[in-house]
Structures are given as C-alpha cells and as structure tokens.
Amino acid sequence: MTENNGDRHRTRRRAVRSVGPPAEETASAGVTSVPVERARSAAVTAVADNRTDAVDAAADSVTGVSTADGAAASAGSQPVDLDKAPADAQNDEKPKKRSRRLTTLAAAAALVLALLIAAALSTVVQAHSLDARDARRAEYVQTARQAVLNLTTIRADSAKEDIDRILSLASGQFKNEFDGRVDPFMNIVQQAKVVSNGEIVEAAIESDEEDSAKILVAAKQTLTNAGQEGPQTRFYRFRVTVSDGDSGLTVSKVEFVA
C-alpha cells in the first residue's frame, strides 16, 4: 500500500510540448521547405516564362501577320500584281477598243464620203450628158427650121441668092435633087415673078441618134405670082433629116408629110 501510495505521490511528469508541430516534423519541414519554395518559385518562373513565350509568340505572330499584310499591300501597289493585272488589261483594252471604233467610224465615213462623191460625179456626168443631148437636139431642130424657112422663102429678084442659101445647108439626097435643076428653077421663079415668104409654125424631134435626127416641121407659106390675084397661103409639113458630118450639121433629106 505504501508503495502504491508512494507511487501515487510520485510526481507525474507531464510531457511538455511546445506550440507547433513536433520538433522532428519541424526539422523535417524545415529541411523540405526550401525545395518546396524553390519548386514553387520555379513553377512561377516557368509559368511566367511560358506566358512570356506565349506573349512573344503572339507578338511574333501579329508581327508576321502585319509584315505579311504590309508585304501584300506593298506588292499590291505594284502594277504587275496579278490582282491588278485584269484591271490593267481592261484599261489597256479600252484604248484599243476605242481605236478600233474610231477606225471603223473613219472607214464608214470614208465610204459614205466616197459614195457621196461618186453620186455627185454621176449626177454631174448625167447632167452634163443630158445637157449635151439637149444642146445637140436643139441644134438639129434649129438646122431643120432654117432649111425649111430657106426652102419656103424665095423671090424673083433674089432667086440666085435664095437658091444658094438653100444649097448651103443641103447634103446627100436633098442636095442631089438640085443637081442640074438650079438654073431651070431659077428661071421659073423669075419669069413667074414669084414672091413667097415662109414662116415656121412648129418643129420637134421625131427621133434622134448619135449623128442624125429626124425633125418634124410645120410651116406656112404666103405666095404671090404673076398668074394669080392676091396672095395665097399654104401649109406644109416636112420630115427633115439632119445629119452631123465633117462639114457640120446639114439637111440630107426632105420629105412632105400629109
């Protein structure tokens, strides 16, 4: 009992622990805390480095894109760029089309001008031809009128001159009719004291060719002679053939037309 009481009265030793983890853990923690901090620092550094690399990569990417865009823009400013080539080709094609259009218009204008000139020349030539034909016809008619006037106008006191005037325009068959008859005809006129005056009523071309024409002439003759009292009026119609020969226009044939 005494031992037990002595044991009871023994001072119990209380384990005294300092605040915090055990010393071994503290020591252990103190040993491992440095690597952990280093690991954390390394992780932070790695993350920072990774972020820095990412930022740099992004910057490089942006720079590359900007550089590529700048190069593309620079290349686009060159006239030989493929994107610009169709526009340039179209721009080059426009003057060519305009030139071809102007050439076509010039050719058309030249053709129209040539046609107008040809038409004008044709008109001038035709007008000249018509004028020449009208002038020739007028000369034919005038020759026939003069021949008939000479034939219907004769006087006893100027018979020789009147007959010569008739013969001055005669040729061919008409002239041959006077061969050997001039003197007998002149004697009859003088003996009968014939006085006749002719007048042309109307004359027109019946037909004409390049070197001859047939003219219809209507004439009136006022005649007096020694065997009749008072003047007589007679009307005649002649077909006169006028020929254009070396000696000019002459009357080659005279016919009476009923």
C-alpha positions in Angstrom: 0.0 0.0 0.0 2.9 2.2 1.0 4.4 1.5 -2.3 1.3 2.3 -4.0 0.8 5.5 -2.1 4.3 6.3 -2.8 3.7 5.7 -6.3 0.6 7.9 -6.1 2.6 10.6 -4.5 5.2 10.4 -7.2 5.2 13.4 -9.2 3.8 12.7 -12.6 5.8 14.0 -15.3 3.8 15.8 -17.9 5.0 15.9 -21.3 5.6 19.4 -22.2 5.1 20.2 -25.9 5.9 23.4 -27.5 3.4 25.1 -29.7 3.6 24.0 -33.2 4.4 20.7 -34.8 6.8 18.3 -33.3 10.4 19.0 -33.5 11.1 16.2 -35.9 8.3 17.4 -38.1 9.6 20.9 -37.7 13.0 19.8 -38.6 11.7 17.7 -41.4 9.6 20.6 -42.5 12.4 22.9 -42.3 14.5 20.6 -44.4 11.8 20.2 -47.1 10.5 23.7 -47.0 13.4 25.0 -49.1 12.9 22.7 -52.0 9.2 23.4 -51.9 9.7 27.1 -52.1 12.2 26.6 -54.8 9.7 24.4 -56.7 7.0 27.0 -56.2 9.4 29.7 -57.4 10.5 27.5 -60.3 6.8 26.9 -61.2 6.0 30.5 -61.0 9.1 31.3 -63.1 8.1 28.6 -65.6 4.6 29.9 -65.8 5.9 33.4 -66.2 8.4 32.2 -68.8 5.6 30.3 -70.6 3.4 33.4 -70.5 6.3 35.5 -71.8 7.0 33.0 -74.5 3.3 32.9 -75.4 3.2 36.7 -75.5 6.3 36.8 -77.6 4.9 34.1 -79.9 1.7 36.1 -80.2 3.7 39.2 -80.8 5.7 37.4 -83.4 2.5 36.1 -85.0 1.0 39.5 -85.0 4.2 40.9 -86.4 4.3 38.2 -89.0 0.7 38.9 -90.0 1.4 42.7 -90.1 4.6 42.0 -92.1 2.7 39.8 -94.5 -0.1 42.3 -94.8 2.5 45.0 -95.3 4.2 42.9 -98.0 0.9 42.1 -99.6 0.0 45.8 -99.5 3.4 46.7 -100.9 3.1 44.1 -103.6 -0.5 45.2 -104.3 0.8 48.7 -105.1 3.0 47.3 -107.9 1.4 47.5 -111.4 2.4 43.9 -112.1 0.4 42.4 -109.3 -1.9 39.6 -110.5 -4.9 41.1 -108.7 -4.3 44.3 -110.6 -3.4 42.7 -113.9 -7.1 42.2 -115.1 -7.9 45.8 -114.4 -4.8 46.9 -116.2 -5.6 44.6 -119.0 -9.1 46.1 -119.2 -7.6 49.6 -119.1 -5.2 48.7 -121.8 -8.1 47.1 -123.8 -10.2 50.2 -123.6 -7.9 52.4 -125.8 -7.6 49.5 -128.3 -11.4 49.2 -128.5 -11.7 53.0 -128.8 -9.1 52.9 -131.5 -10.8 50.2 -133.4 -14.1 52.0 -133.0 -12.6 55.2 -134.3 -11.0 53.3 -137.2 -14.4 51.7 -138.0 -16.1 55.1 -137.9 -13.4 56.6 -140.0 -13.8 53.8 -142.6 -17.5 54.2 -142.6 -17.2 58.0 -143.0 -14.7 57.5 -145.8 -17.1 55.0 -147.5 -20.0 57.4 -147.2 -17.9 60.2 -148.5 -16.8 58.1 -151.4 -20.4 57.2 -152.2 -21.5 60.8 -152.0 -18.6 61.8 -154.3 -19.5 59.0 -156.7 -23.1 60.0 -156.6 -22.2 63.7 -157.1 -19.9 62.8 -160.0 -22.6 60.5 -161.5 -25.1 63.3 -161.2 -22.7 65.8 -162.8 -21.9 63.4 -165.6 -25.5 62.6 -166.1 -26.5 66.2 -166.0 -23.7 67.0 -168.5 -24.8 64.2 -170.7 -28.4 65.4 -170.6 -27.2 69.0 -171.3 -25.1 67.8 -174.2 -28.1 65.8 -175.6 -30.4 68.7 -175.2 -27.9 71.0 -176.9 -27.5 68.6 -179.8 -31.2 68.3 -180.2 -31.7 72.0 -180.2 -29.1 72.3 -182.9 -30.8 69.6 -185.0 -34.1 71.4 -184.7 -32.6 74.8 -185.5 -31.0 73.4 -188.6 -34.2 71.8 -189.8 -36.2 75.0 -189.1 -33.7 77.1 -191.1 -33.7 74.7 -194.0 -37.5 74.7 -194.3 -37.5 78.5 -193.9 -35.0 78.8 -196.8 -37.0 76.4 -198.9 -40.3 78.3 -198.5 -38.8 81.7 -198.9 -37.8 82.8 -202.4 -38.2 85.9 -204.5 -37.8 86.6 -208.2 -35.4 89.5 -207.7 -33.2 87.4 -205.4 -33.7 83.9 -206.8 -29.9 83.2 -207.2 -29.1 84.1 -203.6 -32.2 82.3 -202.3 -31.2 79.1 -204.1 -27.6 79.3 -202.9 -28.9 79.7 -199.3 -30.9 76.5 -199.7 -27.9 74.6 -201.1 -25.7 75.8 -198.2 -27.4 73.5 -195.8 -28.1 70.7 -198.3 -26.2 67.4 -198.4 -26.8 63.8 -199.5 -30.1 63.1 -201.2 -31.5 66.5 -200.8 -28.6 68.2 -202.4 -28.6 65.7 -205.3 -32.2 66.8 -206.1 -30.8 70.2 -207.2 -28.1 68.8 -209.4 -28.8 70.1 -212.9 -32.0 71.9 -211.8 -30.8 75.1 -210.3 -30.9 77.2 -213.4 -34.3 75.9 -214.6 -35.8 76.5 -211.2 -34.3 80.0 -211.0 -35.7 80.9 -214.4 -39.2 79.8 -213.4 -39.1 81.9 -210.3 -38.0 84.9 -212.2 -40.5 84.5 -215.1 -43.5 84.0 -212.8 -42.4 86.8 -210.5 -42.7 84.5 -207.5 -42.6 86.1 -204.1 -43.0 83.7 -201.3 -42.4 84.2 -197.6 -42.1 81.2 -195.2 -42.9 81.0 -191.5 -42.1 78.2 -189.2 -45.2 77.2 -187.1 -43.7 74.4 -185.1 -40.8 72.0 -185.0 -40.0 69.0 -182.9 -37.7 66.0 -182.9 -39.3 62.8 -184.1 -36.2 60.6 -183.4 -32.5 61.2 -182.9 -29.4 59.2 -183.0 -25.7 59.9 -182.2 -25.1 61.6 -185.6 -28.5 62.3 -187.0 -32.1 63.2 -186.2 -35.5 63.4 -187.9 -37.3 66.6 -187.3 -41.0 67.3 -188.0 -41.5 70.9 -189.1 -44.8 72.6 -189.7 -44.5 75.7 -192.0 -46.8 78.3 -193.5 -46.1 80.0 -196.9 -47.5 83.1 -198.3 -47.2 83.1 -202.0 -47.9 85.6 -204.8 -47.1 85.3 -208.5 -47.9 86.9 -211.8 -50.7 84.4 -212.7 -52.8 84.8 -209.5 -54.6 87.7 -207.9 -53.8 88.2 -204.4 -51.6 86.2 -202.1 -52.1 82.5 -201.4 -51.4 80.8 -198.0 -50.2 77.3 -198.0 -49.3 75.0 -195.1 -46.8 72.3 -195.2 -45.5 69.5 -193.0 -42.0 68.3 -193.6 -39.9 65.5 -192.2 -36.3 66.8 -192.3 -33.4 64.5 -191.7 -30.4 66.4 -190.2 -27.0 64.7 -190.3 -23.9 65.6 -188.4 -20.9 65.2 -190.7 -17.4 66.6 -191.3 -18.9 69.9 -192.5 -21.2 70.2 -189.5 -25.0 69.8 -189.5 -26.7 69.6 -192.9 -30.0 68.5 -194.3 -29.7 65.2 -196.1 -33.3 64.6 -196.8 -36.6 66.4 -197.0 -40.0 64.7 -197.3 -43.5 66.0 -197.4 -45.7 64.6 -194.7 -49.5 64.6 -195.3 
